[in-house]
Structure formats: structure tokens, C-alpha cells
Amino acid sequence: MRFEARHIPNLITFFRFLLVAPVVWMLLRDDYAAALILFLIAGASDGLDGFLAKHFGWTSRLGGLMDPLADKLLLVSCYLALGWQGLIPGWLVAVVVARDLIIFSGALAYHRLVEPLTAEPSVISKINTLSQILLVLAVLFDAGVTALPADWVSTLLYTVLATAVLSGADYVWSWGWRAWNRKHGSGRFP
């Protein structure tokens, strides 16, 4: 297989996978400023690979699978490490991880039992992802650069909680309803 320009987004995504371990290592070493820089680089790489894929039509099935997986691995790893460090409450880490496990399990079950899954994230799920990212950035900035007002981090904590619960419930409801209709052929989506 020879290298072609259309492979650049996938290479950037692979680079993001490689950043997960150093980000977690910096978090566990209490080097929050370095972790913040690496997290920002990972975020910039996500934006860059998405732009290149869409702008030049360099999309692929592999990239479509790798990109959200790299993002999820980075976020969940950060939440676990920040929870371990006591910078994010354990209960929030549990909610975030449980939501992702429920969605992944449901998607796998739907794909195996109903039909091939082609899902797009819902609006509330996108809001949840954004709030999760903002919380990581705020906590890292607060711990590694300068203190932020306490109510900023607290507001983000409860925003992540609310959007995680709502988006998880939304996925269970909408995909459960869709599966019911596919299997039983009755009714429309309410």
C-alpha cells in the first residue's frame, strides 16, 4: 500500500491515539500544564483531521471508526486519571463511563440483533461531549496554570452530569424505539 494524501486524516487520528498515554502520564505525575498542552494538541489534531477529511473528501470507513474512538479513548482516559487524582468526583467519572458503556453495548446489540448501525450523534450528545471537553480543560487550567472561579468548575461538573444522563437516556429511548419498530413493524417514532 503506498501513501496517498487521502490517508493524512487517518494518520493524524493515529497520532491522537498516541497522545493518550502521554496525557495520562502527565496527569498521573501532577504535571497538569503539560497535560493541558497535550490535550489541546489532541483537540487541534481532531479539528484538523475533520477539516481535511471533509474539505478534500478524504473520508474513509476506517477514519469514520477511528476518529470517534480516539476522541472517546482520550476523554475517558482523562476522566479516569482526573478522578484518580481527585480533581473530578468519582461519581461523575462513574456516570460518564457508565453512559459510554451503555451506549456502546446498545449500539453493538442493535447492530447484531436488528440491522447494521449507522448512527449520528444527537444534539444532546454533542453538547455532552463539548461539556466533557470544557470540564477537562477547566480542571487542567485550574490545576496547572491558574485558579479559576470555583463556580465555573462546579457549573461544568453539573452540566456534564445533566447532559450525560439526558444523552444516555435519549440514546436508549430512540434506539430502543427504533429497534422495536424494526422488529415489530408498528407505529412511528413518537
C-alpha positions in Angstrom: 0.0 0.0 0.0 1.5 3.3 -1.0 1.0 6.6 0.8 -1.6 9.0 -0.7 -2.7 12.4 0.6 -6.2 11.0 1.4 -4.5 9.0 4.2 -3.4 12.1 6.1 -6.6 12.4 8.2 -6.2 8.8 9.4 -2.5 9.4 10.2 -3.5 12.4 12.3 -6.1 10.3 14.1 -3.5 7.7 14.7 -1.3 10.4 16.2 -4.1 11.3 18.5 -4.2 7.7 19.8 -0.5 8.0 20.5 -1.2 11.1 22.6 -3.4 9.4 25.1 -0.6 7.7 27.0 1.5 10.8 27.4 -1.6 12.9 28.5 -2.5 10.3 31.2 1.2 10.0 32.2 1.4 13.8 32.7 -1.9 13.7 34.7 -0.7 11.0 37.0 2.6 12.9 37.5 0.6 16.0 38.5 2.1 17.9 35.5 -1.2 19.5 34.6 0.2 22.3 32.5 1.9 19.7 30.2 -1.2 17.6 30.1 -3.2 20.7 29.1 -0.8 21.4 26.2 -1.0 17.8 25.0 -4.8 17.8 25.4 -5.0 21.0 23.3 -2.7 19.4 20.7 -5.0 16.4 20.5 -8.0 18.7 20.2 -6.4 20.6 17.4 -5.5 17.4 15.6 -9.1 16.3 15.8 -10.2 19.6 14.2 -7.5 19.3 11.5 -8.3 15.7 10.5 -12.0 16.5 10.4 -11.4 19.6 8.2 -9.1 17.7 5.8 -11.5 14.7 5.5 -14.5 16.9 4.8 -12.8 19.7 2.7 -10.9 17.3 0.4 -13.3 14.4 0.6 -10.6 12.2 2.2 -13.1 10.3 4.3 -12.9 6.6 4.8 -14.7 3.9 6.7 -11.6 3.3 8.8 -11.4 7.0 9.6 -15.1 7.1 10.5 -14.4 4.4 13.1 -11.0 5.6 14.3 -11.8 9.2 14.9 -14.6 8.9 17.5 -12.8 6.0 19.1 -9.6 8.2 19.5 -11.7 11.0 20.9 -13.6 8.7 23.3 -10.3 7.0 24.5 -8.7 10.3 25.2 -11.7 11.7 27.1 -12.4 8.6 29.1 -8.7 8.2 30.0 -8.6 11.8 31.1 -11.7 11.4 33.3 -10.3 8.2 34.9 -7.0 9.9 35.6 -8.5 13.1 36.9 -10.9 11.0 39.0 -7.9 9.0 40.3 -6.2 12.3 41.2 -9.3 13.6 43.0 -9.8 16.5 40.6 -13.1 15.2 39.3 -15.5 13.5 41.6 -15.6 9.7 41.4 -19.4 9.7 41.0 -19.1 11.9 37.8 -16.4 9.6 36.4 -18.8 6.6 37.0 -21.7 8.4 35.3 -19.5 9.3 32.2 -18.1 5.8 31.9 -21.4 4.1 32.5 -23.1 6.3 29.8 -20.4 5.3 27.3 -20.7 1.6 28.2 -24.5 1.7 27.9 -24.3 3.4 24.5 -21.6 1.1 23.2 -23.5 -2.0 24.4 -26.7 -0.8 22.9 -25.1 0.0 19.6 -23.4 -3.4 19.5 -26.7 -5.2 20.3 -28.6 -3.1 17.8 -26.0 -3.9 15.1 -26.0 -7.6 15.8 -29.7 -8.1 16.5 -31.6 -5.6 14.4 -29.6 -4.2 11.4 -26.3 -2.5 10.6 -25.9 0.6 12.7 -25.4 3.9 11.0 -25.8 6.5 13.8 -25.0 10.1 14.1 -24.6 11.7 17.5 -27.7 13.5 18.7 -27.6 17.2 19.6 -27.6 16.5 23.3 -24.8 14.0 22.8 -22.7 16.7 21.1 -23.5 19.1 24.0 -22.3 16.4 26.4 -19.1 15.9 24.5 -18.4 19.6 24.4 -19.2 20.0 28.1 -16.9 17.0 28.9 -14.1 18.6 27.0 -14.6 22.0 28.6 -14.6 20.4 32.0 -11.2 18.7 31.3 -9.8 22.0 30.0 -11.1 23.9 33.0 -9.8 21.4 35.6 -6.4 21.2 33.9 -6.2 25.0 33.6 -7.2 25.4 37.2 -4.7 22.8 38.5 -1.8 23.7 36.1 -2.0 27.3 35.2 -4.1 29.5 37.5 -7.1 29.1 39.7 -10.5 29.6 38.1 -13.6 30.8 39.9 -14.9 27.7 41.8 -18.4 28.1 40.4 -17.1 27.7 36.8 -15.8 24.2 37.5 -18.8 23.4 39.6 -21.2 24.5 36.8 -19.3 22.4 34.3 -19.4 19.4 36.6 -23.2 19.5 36.8 -23.5 20.3 33.1 -21.6 17.2 32.3 -23.8 15.2 34.8 -27.1 16.5 33.3 -26.1 16.1 29.7 -24.6 12.6 30.3 -27.8 11.4 31.8 -30.0 13.1 29.2 -28.0 11.9 26.2 -27.7 8.4 27.6 -31.5 8.3 28.1 -32.0 9.8 24.7 -29.9 7.0 23.0 -31.6 4.2 25.0 -35.1 5.6 24.1 -34.6 6.5 20.5 -32.6 3.4 19.5 -34.8 1.1 21.6 -37.9 2.5 19.9 -36.2 2.2 16.5 -35.4 -1.5 17.3 -38.9 -2.2 18.4 -40.3 -0.7 15.2 -37.9 -2.7 13.0 -38.7 -6.0 14.8 -42.5 -5.4 15.2 -43.2 -3.0 12.3 -45.7 -1.0 14.3 -46.1 2.7 14.9 -44.0 5.7 14.2 -41.4 7.3 16.3 -43.2 9.4 18.8 
